[in-house]
């Protein structure tokens, strides 16, 4: 994806098995997660079910549990796992020199 990248800080500033939130142009909140395996992912900070703030959920492996109804959302694809149906837009993220960068693209992409 071509777009501008926004530097949001050092990888270590995101707690292991936790997240931090970044507000981007347009007022959207992006949740940036760091797994126990030190992988970083970014999603729109909104569960597809009841729009709970995923940044307040618990990270387990490659998923986050929504704090409202415990839906598990894949950090890699944004898709609800198990019997639940729905998808949260994924935000492209990359690491450069220990810094976390998210794509500023105005259009967030949902997993296919």
FENFEN-V482957 format. One record per helix or strand of 3 or more residues. SS is the DSSP state (@ for helix, = for strand). FROM is the first residue (numbers start at 1). TO is the last residue. If there is no record, write none. Layout:
ss=<SS | SS>
from=<FROM | FROM>
to=<TO | TO>
//
This chain:
ss=<= | @ | = | = | = | @ | = | = | = | = | =>
from=<5 | 11 | 18 | 29 | 40 | 54 | 58 | 63 | 72 | 93 | 99>
to=<10 | 13 | 23 | 34 | 44 | 56 | 60 | 65 | 74 | 96 | 103>
//
